């Protein structure tokens, strides 16, 4: 009966008598959702619960909202809808919540809602507010665990092959998602069985490895004694790793070798004597499957020959599938047994999983392996885990509808059962006249501004820290941030909410700075400048006293001026190359200057604005990629001219002089003028290894994007196949160890850091954005960033080149030691870019196979981020990692959703760009004691490195120095 619950909750919680509570207790005891609840817990629910009744079609909350209440369904039913986009009209109903369903426990950690809940019919709900629910959880945690998650449909797995499917599970009790993926993998343990019947491919691989060991190192497989017990025909884990690394150049590290052996262990081709499921690089005993038999045969001569022929292919196969096996191995371990290296490995792998690409959170992970056509969970069962598909596919089945969709690698499912919730006022739709007032008064988590029945601005409420009230109490405060919107409405919002009391140099509002930094992506200057000009002559409001109207209009003008000053401060000299921006600045200055005659309050900002307008005079400089002038290095601008050689098919060249930002079409025109004909010409980028790329006519600034020894060629299209690298592209034939060994490691690192800082200091923050989104989209050059990135590659190949050109073993050993010292000094100088370049050079396979092996530094990104977080500026950052972070954010998130700018993505990218600003927030002052000495020879050396950048050539040189052992 619809109304039978109404009298029970007629009194507010604080007004309920003990008799009221007893009546509610008796009635709730009959509701399915509460039948298993402990009596004391149910008694407390009766004391603090509220009654809600909703008509059909009411949205309780929307996907993406932050919740403030827990609910139980007393009567009626509600639909659960999910959308892959932010458009709620695209939502698909995946199941229905009926009487007895309880949901919303994720208010314990304030995670966003991943579904929209709409009443299917008239429904009555019991609601408990967040503060009360948290108090209940703290007191009755042991009674509440496992009782609160609703059923959410059926999942069954399907795959087109027999390979194992990998799924991450995030457990119900592990929803603390607060800091970052860096602290990953502390969640509950979930055991997964190992394959009982090995595949033919892995069975063969195990046989080849066993027979090769018996042929080349038979002492490795023998009876072992340990603690008075004998283990038959065993190998030691550490010895297996050592042996694996000696067999193939494709095995770069011990971690990689562990993953390769883990493949065999998973398939049962190699077994731990105590049946443990993970392979360890320790003094532990392992036995090949063939050696489980008493009379295990030795390989025949024919088998030995076959194994020698197949060994490298086998190693390559295992190296390709080893990382997945290593991942599964770590995730099978109980969380307490996972090492720092284990956590680092998982962290790096998770960065490439689509379902986690947008997260910067702490998650608790454990793993489950699902086999073909085995169900994960069934409709009607309680949902307790979140799954992420690493391999394979999953069909989503709803009773009565069949398969409604298929999820593939990188997709996730099951999180609805963990994070479903409803806020007090989840989503409010407003029109402009009520918008600002509502933002001050309402408690909604999401506020949407609509115009012509279309969303034009979406704001979300987030905590803004604590503030002490007049009474001395600490009160939690919230603020609204922009999630999406049209460019014009986002601009309007930032102007309306800008704080004028802060000075220009203060970090007034990071999200406003994000807008200024990122507007080029969604609101180019040709669109921004007219919008700012339109905002300046602000129309006074219709309400209020005359003085209030004047003050309102004045403050708006001051806000526009403030934003323009912040904009010009960030863009700097880049504005000179934009005609629309320069025309706007002059017009804007005239308007403000005119206003100062009538509005004295604007006069204080006029001198600053005048300075900005007058300093933007276009200057021309000649740019050279090998420029090494003694004077201070100046940033390269697109209008700067470059003298550049473009080669012909006969390996002669012509020198052209064009602006740095010239397009390929303009380069062809300049070349044609010199050659006398340009009909059918194409421009080709040629690497030292012979790789050829035909550049597109709209490509710009191609001079700075060449590889270290790359060159530009011009030829008719029909002669493309005849192009060949120049002899000069091969690089040096002799090393510089004679000169190099006389130089101090500290001096070398110091001069490298000075030069790297010069390059890094010229990189404009906006170049990172142009690079990430595609500079051709902005018609802007990224020349300074290109040169800095090329410097990284140059140093890396310098290390490899000098070692591979050093024929004397003793000198090579000394060279390795010297490079390690230089790297240590670079780290001391906080030159992390060169530090990593040297380490990665030492890790190059052409070097690592010679004498020493090195852990792959590219997997050490988490450690790098921790190091940077502890350093004070000035810092020269590891630029390739910053580029990787920005690219990953860009590719993993849409720029526009439902025709609105995805401003959340803009904030994420801007946050990475701010790292560059932080690193340069203090100026770099070279070590005076070292600088005052005569280090001209060292300075010249580090600025003119001659290297071989052809990996194939370097590997061949390495094998000539130390031929592969038979």
Helices and strands as residue ranges (DSSP letters): G 7-9, G 13-15, H 18-28, G 32-34, H 39-48, E 50-54, E 59-61, E 69-75, E 78-82, G 88-90, E 92-97, E 102-103, G 105-108, E 116-119, E 123-129, H 130-144, E 154-158, E 165-171, G 181-183, H 200-216, G 218-220, E 222-226, E 229-236, H 237-247, H 254-267, E 270-272, E 285-288, G 289-292, H 301-332, G 335-337, H 340-350, G 354-356, E 366-370, E 375-377, E 385-391, E 393-398, E 402-407, E 412-413, H 416-419, E 427-430, H 432-441, E 446-451, E 454-468, E 474-485, H 487-497, H 510-522, H 525-536, H 546-571, G 572-577, H 579-596, G 600-602, H 603-615, E 622-623, E 641-647, E 653-659, H 664-675, E 681-686, E 692-694, G 702-705, E 711-716, G 717-722, G 727-730, H 737-740, H 745-761, H 765-773, G 775-777, H 783-804, H 809-828, H 832-843, H 845-848, G 857-859, H 861-870, H 879-892, E 896-897, E 900-902, H 903-919, H 928-931, H 936-943, H 951-961
